[in-house]
């Protein structure tokens, strides 16, 4: 038995979206400004650590 084109497309779309697992990344609706501020704070702290230890 062969599936018609629309049945195959429906099965593919359902399978692709239904089995997608979250990987623990940032949410789509989260506060983006907080993520940016924390990210740049981490960059500055690492830069200070590198320069203070003489690795650069």
mmCIF file of the N, C-alpha and C atoms, coordinates in Angstrom:
data_MODEL
# 
_entry.id   MODEL 
# 
loop_
_atom_site.group_PDB 
_atom_site.id 
_atom_site.type_symbol 
_atom_site.label_atom_id 
_atom_site.label_alt_id 
_atom_site.label_comp_id 
_atom_site.label_asym_id 
_atom_site.label_entity_id 
_atom_site.label_seq_id 
_atom_site.pdbx_PDB_ins_code 
_atom_site.Cartn_x 
_atom_site.Cartn_y 
_atom_site.Cartn_z 
_atom_site.occupancy 
_atom_site.B_iso_or_equiv 
_atom_site.pdbx_formal_charge 
_atom_site.auth_seq_id 
_atom_site.auth_comp_id 
_atom_site.auth_asym_id 
_atom_site.auth_atom_id 
_atom_site.pdbx_PDB_model_num 
ATOM 1   N N  . UNK A 1 1  ? 0.852  -1.183 0.000  1.00 0.00 ? 1  UNK A N  1 
ATOM 2   C CA . UNK A 1 1  ? 0.000  0.000  0.000  1.00 0.00 ? 1  UNK A CA 1 
ATOM 3   C C  . UNK A 1 1  ? 0.893  1.240  0.000  1.00 0.00 ? 1  UNK A C  1 
ATOM 4   N N  . UNK A 1 2  ? 0.619  2.167  -0.886 1.00 0.00 ? 2  UNK A N  1 
ATOM 5   C CA . UNK A 1 2  ? 1.407  3.389  -0.957 1.00 0.00 ? 2  UNK A CA 1 
ATOM 6   C C  . UNK A 1 2  ? 0.556  4.561  -0.472 1.00 0.00 ? 2  UNK A C  1 
ATOM 7   N N  . UNK A 1 3  ? 1.199  5.475  0.176  1.00 0.00 ? 3  UNK A N  1 
ATOM 8   C CA . UNK A 1 3  ? 0.496  6.654  0.684  1.00 0.00 ? 3  UNK A CA 1 
ATOM 9   C C  . UNK A 1 3  ? 0.489  7.731  -0.391 1.00 0.00 ? 3  UNK A C  1 
ATOM 10  N N  . UNK A 1 4  ? -0.557 8.517  -0.406 1.00 0.00 ? 4  UNK A N  1 
ATOM 11  C CA . UNK A 1 4  ? -0.601 9.627  -1.354 1.00 0.00 ? 4  UNK A CA 1 
ATOM 12  C C  . UNK A 1 4  ? 0.347  10.719 -0.883 1.00 0.00 ? 4  UNK A C  1 
ATOM 13  N N  . UNK A 1 5  ? 0.584  11.664 -1.759 1.00 0.00 ? 5  UNK A N  1 
ATOM 14  C CA . UNK A 1 5  ? 1.537  12.730 -1.449 1.00 0.00 ? 5  UNK A CA 1 
ATOM 15  C C  . UNK A 1 5  ? 1.116  13.526 -0.211 1.00 0.00 ? 5  UNK A C  1 
ATOM 16  N N  . UNK A 1 6  ? -0.167 13.853 -0.076 1.00 0.00 ? 6  UNK A N  1 
ATOM 17  C CA . UNK A 1 6  ? -0.608 14.635 1.075  1.00 0.00 ? 6  UNK A CA 1 
ATOM 18  C C  . UNK A 1 6  ? -0.500 13.824 2.364  1.00 0.00 ? 6  UNK A C  1 
ATOM 19  N N  . UNK A 1 7  ? -0.751 12.527 2.294  1.00 0.00 ? 7  UNK A N  1 
ATOM 20  C CA . UNK A 1 7  ? -0.603 11.699 3.491  1.00 0.00 ? 7  UNK A CA 1 
ATOM 21  C C  . UNK A 1 7  ? 0.856  11.634 3.927  1.00 0.00 ? 7  UNK A C  1 
ATOM 22  N N  . UNK A 1 8  ? 1.762  11.522 2.968  1.00 0.00 ? 8  UNK A N  1 
ATOM 23  C CA . UNK A 1 8  ? 3.184  11.486 3.304  1.00 0.00 ? 8  UNK A CA 1 
ATOM 24  C C  . UNK A 1 8  ? 3.615  12.818 3.915  1.00 0.00 ? 8  UNK A C  1 
ATOM 25  N N  . UNK A 1 9  ? 3.162  13.942 3.325  1.00 0.00 ? 9  UNK A N  1 
ATOM 26  C CA . UNK A 1 9  ? 3.524  15.255 3.849  1.00 0.00 ? 9  UNK A CA 1 
ATOM 27  C C  . UNK A 1 9  ? 2.987  15.453 5.257  1.00 0.00 ? 9  UNK A C  1 
ATOM 28  N N  . UNK A 1 10 ? 1.747  15.019 5.494  1.00 0.00 ? 10 UNK A N  1 
ATOM 29  C CA . UNK A 1 10 ? 1.162  15.143 6.829  1.00 0.00 ? 10 UNK A CA 1 
ATOM 30  C C  . UNK A 1 10 ? 1.921  14.306 7.843  1.00 0.00 ? 10 UNK A C  1 
ATOM 31  N N  . UNK A 1 11 ? 2.279  13.120 7.475  1.00 0.00 ? 11 UNK A N  1 
ATOM 32  C CA . UNK A 1 11 ? 3.018  12.251 8.399  1.00 0.00 ? 11 UNK A CA 1 
ATOM 33  C C  . UNK A 1 11 ? 4.384  12.843 8.703  1.00 0.00 ? 11 UNK A C  1 
ATOM 34  N N  . UNK A 1 12 ? 5.035  13.406 7.688  1.00 0.00 ? 12 UNK A N  1 
ATOM 35  C CA . UNK A 1 12 ? 6.363  13.983 7.890  1.00 0.00 ? 12 UNK A CA 1 
ATOM 36  C C  . UNK A 1 12 ? 6.288  15.206 8.802  1.00 0.00 ? 12 UNK A C  1 
ATOM 37  N N  . UNK A 1 13 ? 5.309  16.078 8.563  1.00 0.00 ? 13 UNK A N  1 
ATOM 38  C CA . UNK A 1 13 ? 5.179  17.277 9.382  1.00 0.00 ? 13 UNK A CA 1 
ATOM 39  C C  . UNK A 1 13 ? 4.840  16.915 10.821 1.00 0.00 ? 13 UNK A C  1 
ATOM 40  N N  . UNK A 1 14 ? 3.966  15.953 11.005 1.00 0.00 ? 14 UNK A N  1 
ATOM 41  C CA . UNK A 1 14 ? 3.597  15.541 12.356 1.00 0.00 ? 14 UNK A CA 1 
ATOM 42  C C  . UNK A 1 14 ? 4.775  14.904 13.070 1.00 0.00 ? 14 UNK A C  1 
ATOM 43  N N  . UNK A 1 15 ? 5.514  14.081 12.373 1.00 0.00 ? 15 UNK A N  1 
ATOM 44  C CA . UNK A 1 15 ? 6.659  13.413 12.979 1.00 0.00 ? 15 UNK A CA 1 
ATOM 45  C C  . UNK A 1 15 ? 7.740  14.419 13.344 1.00 0.00 ? 15 UNK A C  1 
ATOM 46  N N  . UNK A 1 16 ? 7.967  15.395 12.472 1.00 0.00 ? 16 UNK A N  1 
ATOM 47  C CA . UNK A 1 16 ? 9.040  16.359 12.705 1.00 0.00 ? 16 UNK A CA 1 
ATOM 48  C C  . UNK A 1 16 ? 8.729  17.252 13.908 1.00 0.00 ? 16 UNK A C  1 
ATOM 49  N N  . UNK A 1 17 ? 7.487  17.691 14.043 1.00 0.00 ? 17 UNK A N  1 
ATOM 50  C CA . UNK A 1 17 ? 7.162  18.601 15.140 1.00 0.00 ? 17 UNK A CA 1 
ATOM 51  C C  . UNK A 1 17 ? 6.776  17.858 16.409 1.00 0.00 ? 17 UNK A C  1 
ATOM 52  N N  . UNK A 1 18 ? 6.236  16.653 16.272 1.00 0.00 ? 18 UNK A N  1 
ATOM 53  C CA . UNK A 1 18 ? 5.760  15.923 17.440 1.00 0.00 ? 18 UNK A CA 1 
ATOM 54  C C  . UNK A 1 18 ? 6.879  15.297 18.251 1.00 0.00 ? 18 UNK A C  1 
ATOM 55  N N  . UNK A 1 19 ? 7.981  14.965 17.611 1.00 0.00 ? 19 UNK A N  1 
ATOM 56  C CA . UNK A 1 19 ? 9.053  14.283 18.329 1.00 0.00 ? 19 UNK A CA 1 
ATOM 57  C C  . UNK A 1 19 ? 10.226 15.194 18.648 1.00 0.00 ? 19 UNK A C  1 
ATOM 58  N N  . UNK A 1 20 ? 10.079 16.467 18.387 1.00 0.00 ? 20 UNK A N  1 
ATOM 59  C CA . UNK A 1 20 ? 11.188 17.393 18.665 1.00 0.00 ? 20 UNK A CA 1 
ATOM 60  C C  . UNK A 1 20 ? 11.354 17.537 20.183 1.00 0.00 ? 20 UNK A C  1 
ATOM 61  N N  . UNK A 1 21 ? 12.548 17.294 20.654 1.00 0.00 ? 21 UNK A N  1 
ATOM 62  C CA . UNK A 1 21 ? 12.825 17.378 22.082 1.00 0.00 ? 21 UNK A CA 1 
ATOM 63  C C  . UNK A 1 21 ? 13.506 18.698 22.414 1.00 0.00 ? 21 UNK A C  1 
ATOM 64  N N  . UNK A 1 22 ? 13.181 19.240 23.549 1.00 0.00 ? 22 UNK A N  1 
ATOM 65  C CA . UNK A 1 22 ? 13.861 20.458 24.005 1.00 0.00 ? 22 UNK A CA 1 
ATOM 66  C C  . UNK A 1 22 ? 15.247 20.088 24.489 1.00 0.00 ? 22 UNK A C  1 
ATOM 67  N N  . UNK A 1 23 ? 16.218 20.917 24.148 1.00 0.00 ? 23 UNK A N  1 
ATOM 68  C CA . UNK A 1 23 ? 17.601 20.623 24.509 1.00 0.00 ? 23 UNK A CA 1 
ATOM 69  C C  . UNK A 1 23 ? 18.082 21.428 25.707 1.00 0.00 ? 23 UNK A C  1 
ATOM 70  N N  . UNK A 1 24 ? 17.209 22.196 26.301 1.00 0.00 ? 24 UNK A N  1 
ATOM 71  C CA . UNK A 1 24 ? 17.606 22.976 27.465 1.00 0.00 ? 24 UNK A CA 1 
ATOM 72  C C  . UNK A 1 24 ? 18.121 24.360 27.119 1.00 0.00 ? 24 UNK A C  1 
ATOM 73  N N  . UNK A 1 25 ? 17.959 24.777 25.871 1.00 0.00 ? 25 UNK A N  1 
ATOM 74  C CA . UNK A 1 25 ? 18.400 26.098 25.449 1.00 0.00 ? 25 UNK A CA 1 
ATOM 75  C C  . UNK A 1 25 ? 17.467 27.181 25.962 1.00 0.00 ? 25 UNK A C  1 
ATOM 76  N N  . UNK A 1 26 ? 17.768 28.435 25.627 1.00 0.00 ? 26 UNK A N  1 
ATOM 77  C CA . UNK A 1 26 ? 16.912 29.524 26.088 1.00 0.00 ? 26 UNK A CA 1 
ATOM 78  C C  . UNK A 1 26 ? 15.520 29.424 25.485 1.00 0.00 ? 26 UNK A C  1 
ATOM 79  N N  . UNK A 1 27 ? 14.541 29.827 26.219 1.00 0.00 ? 27 UNK A N  1 
ATOM 80  C CA . UNK A 1 27 ? 13.159 29.803 25.754 1.00 0.00 ? 27 UNK A CA 1 
ATOM 81  C C  . UNK A 1 27 ? 12.956 30.921 24.737 1.00 0.00 ? 27 UNK A C  1 
ATOM 82  N N  . UNK A 1 28 ? 11.984 30.761 23.878 1.00 0.00 ? 28 UNK A N  1 
ATOM 83  C CA . UNK A 1 28 ? 11.717 31.767 22.859 1.00 0.00 ? 28 UNK A CA 1 
ATOM 84  C C  . UNK A 1 28 ? 11.077 33.024 23.443 1.00 0.00 ? 28 UNK A C  1 
ATOM 85  N N  . UNK A 1 29 ? 10.392 32.892 24.560 1.00 0.00 ? 29 UNK A N  1 
ATOM 86  C CA . UNK A 1 29 ? 9.652  34.023 25.103 1.00 0.00 ? 29 UNK A CA 1 
ATOM 87  C C  . UNK A 1 29 ? 10.307 34.604 26.350 1.00 0.00 ? 29 UNK A C  1 
ATOM 88  N N  . UNK A 1 30 ? 11.566 34.336 26.575 1.00 0.00 ? 30 UNK A N  1 
ATOM 89  C CA . UNK A 1 30 ? 12.251 34.810 27.775 1.00 0.00 ? 30 UNK A CA 1 
ATOM 90  C C  . UNK A 1 30 ? 12.724 36.246 27.641 1.00 0.00 ? 30 UNK A C  1 
ATOM 91  N N  . UNK A 1 31 ? 13.184 36.833 28.743 1.00 0.00 ? 31 UNK A N  1 
ATOM 92  C CA . UNK A 1 31 ? 13.687 38.216 28.701 1.00 0.00 ? 31 UNK A CA 1 
ATOM 93  C C  . UNK A 1 31 ? 15.066 38.267 28.031 1.00 0.00 ? 31 UNK A C  1 
ATOM 94  N N  . UNK A 1 32 ? 15.113 38.724 26.792 1.00 0.00 ? 32 UNK A N  1 
ATOM 95  C CA . UNK A 1 32 ? 16.345 38.715 26.022 1.00 0.00 ? 32 UNK A CA 1 
ATOM 96  C C  . UNK A 1 32 ? 17.367 39.714 26.556 1.00 0.00 ? 32 UNK A C  1 
ATOM 97  N N  . UNK A 1 33 ? 16.917 40.819 27.126 1.00 0.00 ? 33 UNK A N  1 
ATOM 98  C CA . UNK A 1 33 ? 17.863 41.812 27.639 1.00 0.00 ? 33 UNK A CA 1 
ATOM 99  C C  . UNK A 1 33 ? 18.654 41.235 28.806 1.00 0.00 ? 33 UNK A C  1 
ATOM 100 N N  . UNK A 1 34 ? 18.014 40.433 29.642 1.00 0.00 ? 34 UNK A N  1 
ATOM 101 C CA . UNK A 1 34 ? 18.705 39.809 30.760 1.00 0.00 ? 34 UNK A CA 1 
ATOM 102 C C  . UNK A 1 34 ? 19.772 38.854 30.256 1.00 0.00 ? 34 UNK A C  1 
ATOM 103 N N  . UNK A 1 35 ? 19.469 38.089 29.211 1.00 0.00 ? 35 UNK A N  1 
ATOM 104 C CA . UNK A 1 35 ? 20.449 37.174 28.646 1.00 0.00 ? 35 UNK A CA 1 
ATOM 105 C C  . UNK A 1 35 ? 21.643 37.936 28.096 1.00 0.00 ? 35 UNK A C  1 
ATOM 106 N N  . UNK A 1 36 ? 21.411 39.055 27.430 1.00 0.00 ? 36 UNK A N  1 
ATOM 107 C CA . UNK A 1 36 ? 22.502 39.848 26.873 1.00 0.00 ? 36 UNK A CA 1 
ATOM 108 C C  . UNK A 1 36 ? 23.379 40.439 27.968 1.00 0.00 ? 36 UNK A C  1 
ATOM 109 N N  . UNK A 1 37 ? 22.732 40.965 28.998 1.00 0.00 ? 37 UNK A N  1 
ATOM 110 C CA . UNK A 1 37 ? 23.497 41.573 30.099 1.00 0.00 ? 37 UNK A CA 1 
ATOM 111 C C  . UNK A 1 37 ? 24.333 40.523 30.818 1.00 0.00 ? 37 UNK A C  1 
ATOM 112 N N  . UNK A 1 38 ? 23.751 39.374 31.101 1.00 0.00 ? 38 UNK A N  1 
ATOM 113 C CA . UNK A 1 38 ? 24.510 38.318 31.772 1.00 0.00 ? 38 UNK A CA 1 
ATOM 114 C C  . UNK A 1 38 ? 25.628 37.783 30.883 1.00 0.00 ? 38 UNK A C  1 
ATOM 115 N N  . UNK A 1 39 ? 25.374 37.689 29.593 1.00 0.00 ? 39 UNK A N  1 
ATOM 116 C CA . UNK A 1 39 ? 26.401 37.225 28.666 1.00 0.00 ? 39 UNK A CA 1 
ATOM 117 C C  . UNK A 1 39 ? 27.589 38.172 28.614 1.00 0.00 ? 39 UNK A C  1 
ATOM 118 N N  . UNK A 1 40 ? 27.317 39.466 28.497 1.00 0.00 ? 40 UNK A N  1 
ATOM 119 C CA . UNK A 1 40 ? 28.418 40.428 28.449 1.00 0.00 ? 40 UNK A CA 1 
ATOM 120 C C  . UNK A 1 40 ? 29.135 40.533 29.798 1.00 0.00 ? 40 UNK A C  1 
ATOM 121 N N  . UNK A 1 41 ? 28.395 40.362 30.885 1.00 0.00 ? 41 UNK A N  1 
ATOM 122 C CA . UNK A 1 41 ? 29.042 40.350 32.203 1.00 0.00 ? 41 UNK A CA 1 
ATOM 123 C C  . UNK A 1 41 ? 30.013 39.185 32.299 1.00 0.00 ? 41 UNK A C  1 
ATOM 124 N N  . UNK A 1 42 ? 29.627 38.033 31.817 1.00 0.00 ? 42 UNK A N  1 
ATOM 125 C CA . UNK A 1 42 ? 30.514 36.879 31.812 1.00 0.00 ? 42 UNK A CA 1 
ATOM 126 C C  . UNK A 1 42 ? 31.754 37.137 30.956 1.00 0.00 ? 42 UNK A C  1 
ATOM 127 N N  . UNK A 1 43 ? 31.584 37.780 29.807 1.00 0.00 ? 43 UNK A N  1 
ATOM 128 C CA . UNK A 1 43 ? 32.719 38.097 28.945 1.00 0.00 ? 43 UNK A CA 1 
ATOM 129 C C  . UNK A 1 43 ? 33.695 39.022 29.660 1.00 0.00 ? 43 UNK A C  1 
ATOM 130 N N  . UNK A 1 44 ? 33.182 40.030 30.327 1.00 0.00 ? 44 UNK A N  1 
ATOM 131 C CA . UNK A 1 44 ? 34.042 40.987 31.036 1.00 0.00 ? 44 UNK A CA 1 
ATOM 132 C C  . UNK A 1 44 ? 34.768 40.301 32.191 1.00 0.00 ? 44 UNK A C  1 
ATOM 133 N N  . UNK A 1 45 ? 34.082 39.467 32.941 1.00 0.00 ? 45 UNK A N  1 
ATOM 134 C CA . UNK A 1 45 ? 34.709 38.767 34.069 1.00 0.00 ? 45 UNK A CA 1 
ATOM 135 C C  . UNK A 1 45 ? 35.818 37.845 33.573 1.00 0.00 ? 45 UNK A C  1 
ATOM 136 N N  . UNK A 1 46 ? 35.585 37.130 32.500 1.00 0.00 ? 46 UNK A N  1 
ATOM 137 C CA . UNK A 1 46 ? 36.620 36.251 31.959 1.00 0.00 ? 46 UNK A CA 1 
ATOM 138 C C  . UNK A 1 46 ? 37.803 37.071 31.446 1.00 0.00 ? 46 UNK A C  1 
ATOM 139 N N  . UNK A 1 47 ? 37.538 38.200 30.792 1.00 0.00 ? 47 UNK A N  1 
ATOM 140 C CA . UNK A 1 47 ? 38.619 39.061 30.315 1.00 0.00 ? 47 UNK A CA 1 
ATOM 141 C C  . UNK A 1 47 ? 39.445 39.592 31.478 1.00 0.00 ? 47 UNK A C  1 
ATOM 142 N N  . UNK A 1 48 ? 38.794 39.991 32.573 1.00 0.00 ? 48 UNK A N  1 
ATOM 143 C CA . UNK A 1 48 ? 39.526 40.475 33.744 1.00 0.00 ? 48 UNK A CA 1 
ATOM 144 C C  . UNK A 1 48 ? 40.365 39.360 34.346 1.00 0.00 ? 48 UNK A C  1 
ATOM 145 N N  . UNK A 1 49 ? 39.822 38.165 34.425 1.00 0.00 ? 49 UNK A N  1 
ATOM 146 C CA . UNK A 1 49 ? 40.550 37.027 34.979 1.00 0.00 ? 49 UNK A CA 1 
ATOM 147 C C  . UNK A 1 49 ? 41.782 36.702 34.133 1.00 0.00 ? 49 UNK A C  1 
ATOM 148 N N  . UNK A 1 50 ? 41.616 36.723 32.821 1.00 0.00 ? 50 UNK A N  1 
ATOM 149 C CA . UNK A 1 50 ? 42.727 36.411 31.913 1.00 0.00 ? 50 UNK A CA 1 
ATOM 150 C C  . UNK A 1 50 ? 43.832 37.452 32.039 1.00 0.00 ? 50 UNK A C  1 
ATOM 151 N N  . UNK A 1 51 ? 43.474 38.730 32.095 1.00 0.00 ? 51 UNK A N  1 
ATOM 152 C CA . UNK A 1 51 ? 44.497 39.762 32.174 1.00 0.00 ? 51 UNK A CA 1 
ATOM 153 C C  . UNK A 1 51 ? 45.163 39.782 33.559 1.00 0.00 ? 51 UNK A C  1 
ATOM 154 N N  . UNK A 1 52 ? 44.427 39.532 34.605 1.00 0.00 ? 52 UNK A N  1 
ATOM 155 C CA . UNK A 1 52 ? 45.015 39.541 35.944 1.00 0.00 ? 52 UNK A CA 1 
ATOM 156 C C  . UNK A 1 52 ? 45.968 38.370 36.173 1.00 0.00 ? 52 UNK A C  1 
ATOM 157 N N  . UNK A 1 53 ? 45.693 37.232 35.552 1.00 0.00 ? 53 UNK A N  1 
ATOM 158 C CA . UNK A 1 53 ? 46.575 36.067 35.737 1.00 0.00 ? 53 UNK A CA 1 
ATOM 159 C C  . UNK A 1 53 ? 47.750 36.090 34.768 1.00 0.00 ? 53 UNK A C  1 
ATOM 160 N N  . UNK A 1 54 ? 47.773 37.042 33.844 1.00 0.00 ? 54 UNK A N  1 
ATOM 161 C CA . UNK A 1 54 ? 48.891 37.169 32.932 1.00 0.00 ? 54 UNK A CA 1 
ATOM 162 C C  . UNK A 1 54 ? 48.865 36.182 31.781 1.00 0.00 ? 54 UNK A C  1 
ATOM 163 N N  . UNK A 1 55 ? 47.729 35.648 31.465 1.00 0.00 ? 55 UNK A N  1 
ATOM 164 C CA . UNK A 1 55 ? 47.623 34.703 30.355 1.00 0.00 ? 55 UNK A CA 1 
ATOM 165 C C  . UNK A 1 55 ? 47.582 35.408 29.010 1.00 0.00 ? 55 UNK A C  1 
ATOM 166 N N  . UNK A 1 56 ? 47.425 36.713 29.005 1.00 0.00 ? 56 UNK A N  1 
ATOM 167 C CA . UNK A 1 56 ? 47.365 37.463 27.748 1.00 0.00 ? 56 UNK A CA 1 
ATOM 168 C C  . UNK A 1 56 ? 48.507 38.431 27.663 1.00 0.00 ? 56 UNK A C  1 
# 
